[in-house]
Every structure is written in C-alpha cells, then in structure tokens.
Amino acid sequence: MPESCIFSQLLNIASTLIALTIAVRYKQVEQQCRDSLIPDANRVFALNKWSFFVGLASVIGLSIVANFQELQLFTVHMIGAFSTFGFGLIYCATQTRLSYYMYPIVESGLYLARCRLALTVLLAITFVTSSTFGPVSMEYFHGSDTTNWKPADGGYIYHVISSVCEWISTLAIDFFILSFAHEFKFMSISSPKFYMVSTIANLQDDLESEDSNYGVVNVVVTNSDNFTNSTSRTTGRHSHNRRSGAMQDVNS
C-alpha cells in the first residue's frame, strides 16, 4: 500500500535524524565533562559511551521496523520493535543518570533530570504493558486481518491496551529526545575540515626527488597546516630554497 511505503520512508528519515541527535548528545556530554570538574569523570565517560552505542542500537531497530513491514515479515518487524523500545528504554535510563551527574554544571539540570526520569518511568511502564498484552491479544484473535481488528475477532480489549501503550511509549521517547533541545542551545558545531592527503604525499615525493643530489632529506608531515621538516645535507643550499618556495605555494 502507498500509505505504508510513505510511513516507512518517514521512519527512515526519523531514524537518521535521531542517530545524528544521539551523536551530538554524546559529544556534548563528553565536552562538558572535559571542560568542568565533574566527580567520577571516568564513570561519566564510560556511561556516556555505552549510552551512545545503545542509542544507535535502538535507531537500527527503528530502521528495521520501517523496512520490514508487519504483514510481510512479522517476526523481523517485531524484533525491530522490541529493539527500538527496549534499547530506547536503556538509552533513556542512562541519559537520565548522566543528567543527574551533570546537574551542577548544566542550567536547569535538576529540572531536566526529573522530567527525564518521569519520561523514563512512563516508558518502562507502557513498554512492559504493551509487551504483555500484545501477545495475549494474538492468542485470542480468530479473525482474518490484524490491521482491521474488530471486537468480534476476539482479544480486542487487549489489543487496544497494547496499541495505546505502544503509542505512549513512542511519545515518551520523542519528548525525551526533545528535552535535549534546551542544552543544545548552549553549544555550537563547526563544519569539519577536509584536507587533500594525496597532494601532500605528491609534494613530499617531489621534494625528496629534487634533493636526492644534494643530501638526505626527511620530511615529516604533521598535519595539513603545519609542516615539520627535519633535513640533513652534506652539500648545497639550492634544495633548501626550492623546498621553501614549494611550501609557501602549498600554504597559499
């Protein structure tokens, strides 16, 4: 159905955006720990890294839900759903703990930590409820189409409870991710820098070939902006002038 395909595409876009948000949150916590004197900094670093990988596992589960539809591959779809909410619950719990760790250095940190704790508890309750009543409803179902579940098909009440709790779990995760917006206002991200490594390598080969008649030259490239040259010669100054001119051309 076209509607199902559109929904799957939207979930793929959402999973990508959530993965980027999780990565930014990871770097934000890491940088704040480096800039501030937080007790148990090593524990915070370890918990932050573990939370990052758990969050990515939850995003992968969401991508599985999007690409493996329920009617075609029910088992794979359910594995993705349990991964999304299960790992999502662990991610929310670890991020809530990190929020309490970072409370002294984050503005409104205690308020955010308590809100995240409430969302995590709500997510845990609804996830367990949905996971319990979902299989029970399938045991009582004797209809022909689960997408058009009617009261006469059996297990309808359990199905409604499971579906409502599933959507509440989704909203809890959404609001939890949204709570990062307040802390993201106090940070900035610069675009990454790209360097042409092949150009630097070719320059190094040219300089070595030019100085082969004047002595032994060792060129050590530390990065794209700074060149550290260690040169030992037996005779000649001509190679030094040519290398200096080449370095100036690259830097310009």
URQUINOR-V296535 format. One record per residue. N is the residue number from 1. RES is the residue in one letter. SS is DSSP state (h for helix, s for strand, l for the rest). PHI is phi as a letter, one per 40 degrees, with the letter a starting at -180 (* if undefined). Layout:
n = {N/N}
res = {RES/RES}
ss = {SS/SS}
phi = {PHI/PHI}
This chain:
n = {1/2/3/4/5/6/7/8/9/10/11/12/13/14/15/16/17/18/19/20/21/22/23/24/25/26/27/28/29/30/31/32/33/34/35/36/37/38/39/40/41/42/43/44/45/46/47/48/49/50/51/52/53/54/55/56/57/58/59/60/61/62/63/64/65/66/67/68/69/70/71/72/73/74/75/76/77/78/79/80/81/82/83/84/85/86/87/88/89/90/91/92/93/94/95/96/97/98/99/100/101/102/103/104/105/106/107/108/109/110/111/112/113/114/115/116/117/118/119/120/121/122/123/124/125/126/127/128/129/130/131/132/133/134/135/136/137/138/139/140/141/142/143/144/145/146/147/148/149/150/151/152/153/154/155/156/157/158/159/160/161/162/163/164/165/166/167/168/169/170/171/172/173/174/175/176/177/178/179/180/181/182/183/184/185/186/187/188/189/190/191/192/193/194/195/196/197/198/199/200/201/202/203/204/205/206/207/208/209/210/211/212/213/214/215/216/217/218/219/220/221/222/223/224/225/226/227/228/229/230/231/232/233/234/235/236/237/238/239/240/241/242/243/244/245/246/247/248/249/250/251/252}
res = {M/P/E/S/C/I/F/S/Q/L/L/N/I/A/S/T/L/I/A/L/T/I/A/V/R/Y/K/Q/V/E/Q/Q/C/R/D/S/L/I/P/D/A/N/R/V/F/A/L/N/K/W/S/F/F/V/G/L/A/S/V/I/G/L/S/I/V/A/N/F/Q/E/L/Q/L/F/T/V/H/M/I/G/A/F/S/T/F/G/F/G/L/I/Y/C/A/T/Q/T/R/L/S/Y/Y/M/Y/P/I/V/E/S/G/L/Y/L/A/R/C/R/L/A/L/T/V/L/L/A/I/T/F/V/T/S/S/T/F/G/P/V/S/M/E/Y/F/H/G/S/D/T/T/N/W/K/P/A/D/G/G/Y/I/Y/H/V/I/S/S/V/C/E/W/I/S/T/L/A/I/D/F/F/I/L/S/F/A/H/E/F/K/F/M/S/I/S/S/P/K/F/Y/M/V/S/T/I/A/N/L/Q/D/D/L/E/S/E/D/S/N/Y/G/V/V/N/V/V/V/T/N/S/D/N/F/T/N/S/T/S/R/T/T/G/R/H/S/H/N/R/R/S/G/A/M/Q/D/V/N/S}
ss = {l/h/h/h/h/h/h/h/h/h/h/h/h/h/h/h/h/h/h/h/h/h/h/h/h/h/h/h/h/h/h/h/h/h/h/l/l/l/l/l/h/h/h/h/h/h/h/h/h/h/h/h/h/h/h/h/h/h/h/h/h/h/h/h/h/h/h/l/l/l/l/l/l/h/h/h/h/h/h/h/h/h/h/h/h/h/h/h/h/h/h/h/h/h/h/h/h/h/h/h/h/l/h/h/h/l/l/l/h/h/h/h/h/h/h/h/h/h/h/h/h/h/h/h/h/h/h/h/h/h/h/h/h/h/h/h/h/h/h/h/l/l/l/l/l/h/h/h/l/l/h/h/h/l/l/h/h/h/h/h/h/h/h/h/h/h/h/h/h/h/h/h/h/h/h/h/h/h/l/l/h/h/h/h/l/l/l/l/l/l/l/l/l/l/l/l/h/h/h/h/h/h/h/h/h/h/h/h/h/h/h/h/h/l/s/s/s/s/s/s/s/l/l/l/l/l/s/s/s/s/s/s/s/l/l/l/l/h/h/h/h/h/h/h/h/h/h/h/h/h/h/l}
phi = {*/c/c/c/c/c/c/c/c/c/c/c/c/c/c/c/c/c/c/c/c/c/c/c/c/c/c/c/c/c/c/c/c/c/c/b/c/c/c/f/c/c/c/c/d/c/c/c/c/c/c/c/c/c/c/c/c/c/c/c/c/c/c/c/d/c/c/b/c/c/c/c/b/c/c/c/c/c/c/c/c/c/c/c/c/c/c/c/c/c/c/c/c/c/c/c/c/c/c/c/c/c/d/c/b/b/c/f/c/c/c/c/c/c/c/c/c/c/c/c/c/c/c/c/c/c/c/c/c/c/c/c/c/c/c/c/c/c/c/c/c/b/c/b/b/c/c/b/c/b/d/c/c/g/g/c/c/c/c/c/c/c/c/c/c/c/c/c/c/c/c/c/c/c/c/c/c/c/c/c/d/c/c/c/c/c/b/b/b/c/c/c/c/b/b/c/c/c/c/c/c/c/c/c/c/c/c/c/c/c/c/c/c/b/i/b/b/b/b/b/c/c/a/c/c/b/b/b/b/b/b/b/b/b/a/g/b/c/c/c/c/c/c/c/c/c/c/c/c/c/c/c}
